[in-house]
């Protein structure tokens, strides 16, 4: 057992609920593998302001991961946020750096790394994003700022959420963006144009694993399908796409990447990604 002392750097994930989080297992395995004097705990939090005040007060409280429902609220209590993350409108990571709390997001970067690691070309391509919620915002702003995609088409059933994301992207980026309310004919039209499909809705998530937003007859050769859902490891959407011969990217890749980026911000050290991957896969398959 590692020694915990007054020099131990503390990291935590806050949310409500939080008992399901894999983050403590992932980060503690990485800390132990590299023999770092860090520890990571999960904390159910309702009082976000108080939690961040506590973080400021404890000198060895180094890092915080933030999950539902606090990703927006925490922004009010940090000192610095990058322009991209402020535009996204939520953060999932806080670093305690001397007297400052620095907020950032790793979801968008984690998704982009998953695409790059799988040799998916984004520049000059047409991207279809299904969903306009928090994850979709993070990914769409990251793609708009860090790639040269040809066009981003976004489809959702929530008109207000869809219009809000489209407006924000138009104002704050130079990306070519279109938005459409979800209808059967619209989905078919957009699938015919899309090179890369990124699924950002809960459809297909455990326990409703038999659902998919895209009928398999809409797939066409050479498309890439990226589903950010990671429970189950292979959703029906991915299974259908693979059966049609398409390249698929499972959501667990984004999940591992965003955790690795957090780890590197917490420690300043390259993350042992394969160790983190092993822990994730062991937990998800159990």
FENFENDA-V251802 format. One record per residue. N is the residue number from 1. RES is the residue in three letters. PSI is psi as a letter, one per 30 degrees, with the letter a starting at -180 (999 if undefined). NEAR is the number of other C-alpha atoms within 12 Angstrom. D_FIRST is the distance of its C-alpha to the first C-alpha in whole Angstrom. Layout:
BEGIN
n;res;psi;near;d_first
N;RES;PSI;NEAR;D_FIRST
N;RES;PSI;NEAR;D_FIRST
END
This chain:
BEGIN
n;res;psi;near;d_first
1;UNK;k;8;0
2;UNK;k;16;4
3;UNK;k;14;6
4;UNK;k;15;9
5;UNK;a;12;13
6;UNK;f;14;16
7;UNK;f;16;16
8;UNK;k;22;14
9;UNK;k;29;16
10;UNK;k;33;16
11;UNK;l;37;18
12;UNK;l;42;19
13;UNK;k;43;22
14;UNK;k;39;25
15;UNK;a;31;27
16;UNK;j;21;29
17;UNK;l;18;28
18;UNK;f;24;24
19;UNK;f;18;23
20;UNK;f;19;24
21;UNK;k;29;22
22;UNK;f;30;20
23;UNK;e;38;19
24;UNK;e;33;16
25;UNK;e;30;15
26;UNK;e;40;17
27;UNK;e;46;15
28;UNK;e;33;12
29;UNK;e;30;12
30;UNK;e;37;14
31;UNK;e;33;12
32;UNK;e;23;9
33;UNK;e;20;12
34;UNK;g;21;14
35;UNK;h;19;11
36;UNK;k;26;13
37;UNK;i;26;12
38;UNK;l;33;13
39;UNK;k;38;12
40;UNK;k;35;14
41;UNK;l;27;16
42;UNK;k;30;19
43;UNK;k;26;22
44;UNK;k;24;25
45;UNK;k;26;28
46;UNK;e;20;31
47;UNK;i;19;32
48;UNK;e;30;31
49;UNK;e;19;33
50;UNK;e;16;31
51;UNK;e;28;28
52;UNK;f;38;29
53;UNK;e;21;30
54;UNK;e;20;27
55;UNK;e;34;25
56;UNK;e;27;28
57;UNK;f;17;27
58;UNK;j;23;24
59;UNK;e;23;24
60;UNK;g;28;20
61;UNK;j;35;21
62;UNK;e;40;21
63;UNK;l;42;22
64;UNK;k;50;23
65;UNK;k;50;24
66;UNK;k;43;27
67;UNK;a;38;28
68;UNK;k;26;31
69;UNK;g;22;33
70;UNK;g;34;32
71;UNK;f;36;33
72;UNK;e;27;36
73;UNK;e;25;36
74;UNK;f;40;33
75;UNK;f;31;36
76;UNK;f;22;38
77;UNK;g;27;35
78;UNK;l;34;34
79;UNK;e;22;36
80;UNK;k;24;36
81;UNK;k;27;36
82;UNK;l;21;38
83;UNK;e;19;41
84;UNK;e;31;40
85;UNK;e;34;38
86;UNK;e;29;40
87;UNK;e;32;43
88;UNK;e;41;40
89;UNK;g;33;40
90;UNK;l;39;36
91;UNK;l;43;33
92;UNK;g;44;29
93;UNK;k;43;27
94;UNK;k;44;27
95;UNK;k;40;26
96;UNK;j;35;26
97;UNK;j;25;28
98;UNK;c;17;29
99;UNK;g;19;31
100;UNK;k;23;32
101;UNK;j;31;30
102;UNK;k;34;31
103;UNK;k;39;32
104;UNK;l;41;32
105;UNK;k;45;32
106;UNK;f;40;30
107;UNK;e;44;32
108;UNK;e;39;35
109;UNK;e;38;33
110;UNK;e;31;31
111;UNK;e;44;34
112;UNK;e;37;36
113;UNK;e;31;34
114;UNK;e;33;34
115;UNK;e;34;37
116;UNK;e;22;37
117;UNK;f;16;35
118;UNK;g;20;37
119;UNK;h;15;40
120;UNK;k;29;42
121;UNK;k;26;45
122;UNK;e;32;45
123;UNK;k;23;48
124;UNK;g;19;51
125;UNK;l;25;50
126;UNK;k;32;51
127;UNK;k;42;48
128;UNK;k;45;48
129;UNK;k;48;45
130;UNK;j;44;45
131;UNK;k;38;44
132;UNK;g;42;44
133;UNK;a;31;41
134;UNK;e;34;38
135;UNK;e;41;37
136;UNK;e;41;40
137;UNK;e;41;41
138;UNK;e;41;38
139;UNK;e;47;39
140;UNK;e;49;42
141;UNK;e;46;42
142;UNK;e;35;40
143;UNK;e;43;42
144;UNK;e;37;45
145;UNK;f;26;44
146;UNK;g;23;42
147;UNK;l;30;44
148;UNK;h;22;48
149;UNK;l;29;48
150;UNK;e;25;52
151;UNK;k;30;52
152;UNK;k;44;49
153;UNK;k;43;51
154;UNK;k;45;49
155;UNK;k;42;49
156;UNK;l;34;48
157;UNK;f;23;50
158;UNK;j;21;49
159;UNK;e;19;52
160;UNK;e;17;51
161;UNK;e;23;48
162;UNK;e;30;49
163;UNK;e;25;52
164;UNK;e;24;49
165;UNK;e;39;47
166;UNK;e;37;50
167;UNK;e;25;52
168;UNK;e;26;49
169;UNK;e;36;48
170;UNK;e;21;52
171;UNK;e;16;52
172;UNK;f;24;49
173;UNK;l;26;49
174;UNK;g;23;52
175;UNK;k;30;51
176;UNK;j;29;53
177;UNK;k;32;52
178;UNK;l;28;54
179;UNK;k;35;53
180;UNK;k;32;54
181;UNK;k;26;54
182;UNK;j;25;52
183;UNK;l;18;55
184;UNK;e;18;56
185;UNK;e;16;59
186;UNK;e;24;56
187;UNK;e;30;53
188;UNK;e;23;56
189;UNK;e;18;57
190;UNK;e;33;54
191;UNK;e;34;53
192;UNK;f;23;56
193;UNK;f;25;55
194;UNK;k;33;51
195;UNK;e;33;49
196;UNK;k;40;46
197;UNK;k;45;45
198;UNK;j;47;42
199;UNK;j;43;41
200;UNK;h;39;40
201;UNK;l;32;40
202;UNK;f;30;38
203;UNK;k;27;41
204;UNK;f;30;39
205;UNK;k;27;36
206;UNK;k;18;34
207;UNK;f;14;36
208;UNK;i;15;39
209;UNK;f;22;39
210;UNK;g;18;42
211;UNK;k;22;44
212;UNK;k;26;44
213;UNK;f;38;46
214;UNK;j;36;48
215;UNK;k;21;51
216;UNK;f;24;50
217;UNK;f;17;54
218;UNK;f;26;53
219;UNK;k;33;51
220;UNK;l;28;53
221;UNK;k;22;52
222;UNK;g;22;50
223;UNK;l;32;48
224;UNK;k;37;44
225;UNK;k;46;42
226;UNK;j;42;39
227;UNK;j;48;38
228;UNK;f;46;35
229;UNK;k;35;34
230;UNK;g;35;31
231;UNK;j;29;31
232;UNK;l;30;32
233;UNK;e;31;31
234;UNK;j;31;35
235;UNK;l;36;38
236;UNK;e;32;41
237;UNK;e;45;42
238;UNK;e;43;40
239;UNK;e;29;41
240;UNK;e;28;45
241;UNK;e;34;45
242;UNK;e;25;43
243;UNK;f;18;46
244;UNK;g;22;49
245;UNK;g;18;47
246;UNK;l;26;46
247;UNK;k;30;43
248;UNK;l;36;40
249;UNK;j;39;37
250;UNK;l;35;34
251;UNK;f;39;32
252;UNK;f;35;29
253;UNK;e;38;30
254;UNK;e;38;30
255;UNK;e;39;27
256;UNK;e;38;25
257;UNK;e;37;27
258;UNK;e;41;27
259;UNK;e;46;23
260;UNK;e;40;23
261;UNK;e;34;26
262;UNK;e;42;24
263;UNK;e;41;21
264;UNK;e;24;23
265;UNK;e;28;25
266;UNK;e;38;21
267;UNK;f;32;20
268;UNK;g;16;23
269;UNK;k;18;22
270;UNK;k;21;23
271;UNK;k;31;21
272;UNK;i;28;20
273;UNK;e;29;22
274;UNK;e;20;22
275;UNK;e;25;18
276;UNK;e;37;19
277;UNK;e;29;22
278;UNK;e;21;20
279;UNK;e;27;18
280;UNK;e;34;21
281;UNK;e;23;23
282;UNK;e;15;21
283;UNK;e;22;21
284;UNK;f;22;25
285;UNK;f;14;26
286;UNK;999;10;24
END
